[in-house]
Amino acid sequence: MTKPESAEYDYDVVISGASLAGSAAAILLARAGVRVALLERRSDPEAHKALCTHSLTANAYPVLDELGLIPALERAGAVRNEARWYTRWGWIEPRAAPEGPELPYAYNIRRSTLDPLIRSHAAQTPGVDLLLGHQVTGLVREAGRTVGVRASTPQGEREIPARLVVGADGKDSAVAKFAEVPARLHENARFGYLAHFRNLPLHGGIGHTWFLEPDMAYAFPNDDGVTVMAVLPDKKRLPAFREDLEGSFLEFVRALPEAPPIDSAERITKITGTVNYPLHSRKPTAPGVALIGDAALTGDPLWGVGCGWALQSAQWLAEAVASAATGRGDLDRSLALYARRHRRRLRGHQYLAADYARARPFNPLERLMFSAAARDESLARHMHRFASRLIGPLRFLNPVAVAKASAVNIKHRGAAAPVAAPVAAPAAPPATSADGAVGR
Ligand SMILES: Cc1cc2nc3c(=O)[nH]c(=O)nc-3n(C[C@H](O)[C@H](O)[C@H](O)COP(=O)(O)OP(=O)(O)OC[C@H]3O[C@@H](n4cnc5c(N)ncnc54)[C@H](O)[C@@H]3O)c2cc1C
C-alpha cells in the first residue's frame, strides 16, 4: 500500500460517491469550513447515472437554489417539470389557483447534463478535493468506530483517515456494506424500461404519468428537446414483454390513453431497464458513518423522487454535522440528529411506496384521493404537493383533505345520477361508474 503524503489524508470528511448526494454534501460541508475528500470510482468527470428518468421533484428546488445551481440549470435547458397524471377517473391536471402563487416546481434535466454539472461545481468549491478513479474498497476501523476509508486509486491502494465517512455510493453502497449496516428490502413487483426520443411531443409540452393499475408509464420532456419515455408494467408481463423488447415497448406506449406519437419519433438511445429493483431502507448512521441518497433509502423509481431526496438528505446531513465534523461539537449527537430528521421526513413516504410496489390496484383511500383530484382543482394542487414531496403522507391524508375529497365525489355522483329516467340514456362512462367515494 502506498503511503500517502501527509497533506493528502488530512480531511475531516471522506465521501464515497460523487453523484448527486455526494457532490451536494461536499459543496455544503466545504462551505461550512469542512475539509472534504470526494471519492468517485469512475474516472471520467462526465460520468452519469444512466438508469434514471431525470425528473427532479419540487422538494429539490430549495437545495438546488442553496447550491447555486439554478442559473446553470436554466442555461443548460432544464425544463420546469409541470405534469399531468392519467387515472381511470380522467386526468389530474394541477394548475396554479387563479390569483394564487405559481405551483412549486423543479426541473427535468438529463443526468448526462446534471451529474457533470454538480460534480464540477463540487470540484470548484474551495475545501473539496474531487478524487476521480478512487473506489472505496474498505473502511479503517478503530475500537468499533469508522475512522477512514481504504481506496483503490490510479496510484495504488491508499488509506484516507477522516472523522466522518459518508456513503453517497448508491443503492448497493460499499460504505453501508463495509460498515455492516443492514438493508431492509421491499420487493418491487414491477419491472421498468426506458428510452430517449427526439420529436416526441407531449400534450401541453408537459410531463405525463399514467396510473394504469397496476401498470405505470411516464414521459418527461427534458433539456435539448429530448423526451424520456418509461414503462413500468407488472412483473407478470415480463416473460412475454422480453420476447420482443422493442415491439413490446412500442406497443405498450401506443396503447396509452392520449398516447404520444411514438411511431413518428426518433429513438436516440437503447431501451434500457431493470427487472429487479427492490426498495431499500437502511439506518442512515453508524459510529463514524453517515449514509445519504440511495445509500440510505432507495425508493421505487415509479415515483421519481430519489434525486430530490439525494439532494435533501445531503443538505440535512450538512446542517447536522458541519460543525462537529471539524471537531467543534459532538459528532455522535449530530449524527443522531441527522438520523432522526431523515427518518421523520422519509419513513412514511417509503412505507406507502413499498406497499404500492406490490403492483396492486389502488386501495380505497387512494381511489378516494385520486378520483377527487381528477375532479377538483384544489385537490389536484394538494396531490401535486404530495407528489412533489413537499408534504408527507400525514398531511396529504389529513382529515380536512379526506373530507373534502369525499364531498367532491359525493357531489360528482349526484351530478352524474340521472334526474329522471331518460328515454335513451347514454351508458355512464367507466370513469364515473367506479369512483373512489368512501365506503366503496
Ligand atoms: C429506472 C429509474 C428511474 C428513475 N427516475 C428518477 C426520476 O425521474 N427522478 C428521481 O428523482 N429519481 C429517479 N430515480 C432514482 C435516482 O436515479 C436515484 O435516487 C439517484 O440517482 C440517487 O442519487 P445518489 O447520489 O444517492 O446515488 P447515485 O446517483 O447512484 O450515485 C452513486 C455514486 O457513487 C459512486 N460509487 C459507487 N460505489 C462507489 C465506491 N465503492 N467508491 C466510490 N464511488 C462509488 C457511483 O459511481 C456513483 O457516482 C430513478 C431510478 C431508476 C432506477
The ligand as a MOL file (V3000), in Angstrom:
LIG
                    3D

  0  0  0     0  0            999 V3000
M  V30 BEGIN CTAB
M  V30 COUNTS 53 58 0 0 0
M  V30 BEGIN ATOM
M  V30 1 C -35.3380 3.4750 -13.7760 0
M  V30 2 C -35.1050 4.5710 -12.7800 0
M  V30 3 C -35.6690 5.8090 -12.9920 0
M  V30 4 C -35.5010 6.8180 -12.0490 0
M  V30 5 N -36.0530 8.0310 -12.3070 0
M  V30 6 C -35.9630 9.0210 -11.3860 0
M  V30 7 C -36.5510 10.2940 -11.6210 0
M  V30 8 O -37.1630 10.5640 -12.6520 0
M  V30 9 N -36.4430 11.2280 -10.6400 0
M  V30 10 C -35.7960 10.9790 -9.4720 0
M  V30 11 O -35.7510 11.8600 -8.6180 0
M  V30 12 N -35.1990 9.7900 -9.2390 0
M  V30 13 C -35.2490 8.8150 -10.1620 0
M  V30 14 N -34.6110 7.6220 -9.9490 0
M  V30 15 C -33.8000 7.4630 -8.7330 0
M  V30 16 C -32.4640 8.2240 -8.8530 0
M  V30 17 O -31.7960 7.8230 -10.0300 0
M  V30 18 C -31.6010 7.9550 -7.6190 0
M  V30 19 O -32.3880 8.0890 -6.4720 0
M  V30 20 C -30.4160 8.9440 -7.5320 0
M  V30 21 O -29.5330 8.7840 -8.5920 0
M  V30 22 C -29.6590 8.7260 -6.2170 0
M  V30 23 O -28.5210 9.5650 -6.2100 0
M  V30 24 P -27.2670 9.1840 -5.3100 0
M  V30 25 O -26.3030 10.3200 -5.4600 0
M  V30 26 O -27.7040 8.7830 -3.9560 0
M  V30 27 O -26.6760 7.8450 -5.9430 0
M  V30 28 P -26.1760 7.5140 -7.4230 0
M  V30 29 O -26.6660 8.5110 -8.3900 0
M  V30 30 O -26.4930 6.0800 -7.6410 0
M  V30 31 O -24.5890 7.6860 -7.3420 0
M  V30 32 C -23.7440 6.8520 -6.6030 0
M  V30 33 C -22.3050 7.2360 -6.9620 0
M  V30 34 O -21.4060 6.5100 -6.1480 0
M  V30 35 C -20.3390 6.0080 -6.9540 0
M  V30 36 N -19.8130 4.8360 -6.2590 0
M  V30 37 C -20.4300 3.6370 -6.0690 0
M  V30 38 N -19.6430 2.8130 -5.3680 0
M  V30 39 C -18.5130 3.5110 -5.0820 0
M  V30 40 C -17.3200 3.1830 -4.3800 0
M  V30 41 N -17.1470 1.9760 -3.7950 0
M  V30 42 N -16.3480 4.1280 -4.2810 0
M  V30 43 C -16.5090 5.3550 -4.8700 0
M  V30 44 N -17.6100 5.6980 -5.5640 0
M  V30 45 C -18.5970 4.8000 -5.6600 0
M  V30 46 C -21.0240 5.7060 -8.2830 0
M  V30 47 O -20.1030 5.6010 -9.3320 0
M  V30 48 C -21.9620 6.9150 -8.4160 0
M  V30 49 O -21.3150 8.0170 -8.9930 0
M  V30 50 C -34.7390 6.5950 -10.8760 0
M  V30 51 C -34.1540 5.3460 -10.6660 0
M  V30 52 C -34.3240 4.3420 -11.6150 0
M  V30 53 C -33.6880 3.0140 -11.3750 0
M  V30 END ATOM
M  V30 BEGIN BOND
M  V30 1 1 1 2
M  V30 2 1 2 3
M  V30 3 2 2 52
M  V30 4 2 3 4
M  V30 5 1 4 5
M  V30 6 1 4 50
M  V30 7 2 5 6
M  V30 8 1 6 7
M  V30 9 1 6 13
M  V30 10 2 7 8
M  V30 11 1 7 9
M  V30 12 1 9 10
M  V30 13 2 10 11
M  V30 14 1 10 12
M  V30 15 2 12 13
M  V30 16 1 13 14
M  V30 17 1 14 15
M  V30 18 1 14 50
M  V30 19 1 15 16
M  V30 20 1 16 17
M  V30 21 1 16 18
M  V30 22 1 18 19
M  V30 23 1 18 20
M  V30 24 1 20 21
M  V30 25 1 20 22
M  V30 26 1 22 23
M  V30 27 1 23 24
M  V30 28 2 24 25
M  V30 29 1 24 26
M  V30 30 1 24 27
M  V30 31 1 27 28
M  V30 32 2 28 29
M  V30 33 1 28 30
M  V30 34 1 28 31
M  V30 35 1 31 32
M  V30 36 1 32 33
M  V30 37 1 33 34
M  V30 38 1 33 48
M  V30 39 1 34 35
M  V30 40 1 35 36
M  V30 41 1 35 46
M  V30 42 1 36 37
M  V30 43 1 36 45
M  V30 44 2 37 38
M  V30 45 1 38 39
M  V30 46 1 39 40
M  V30 47 2 39 45
M  V30 48 1 40 41
M  V30 49 2 40 42
M  V30 50 1 42 43
M  V30 51 2 43 44
M  V30 52 1 44 45
M  V30 53 1 46 47
M  V30 54 1 46 48
M  V30 55 1 48 49
M  V30 56 2 50 51
M  V30 57 1 51 52
M  V30 58 1 52 53
M  V30 END BOND
M  V30 END CTAB
M  END
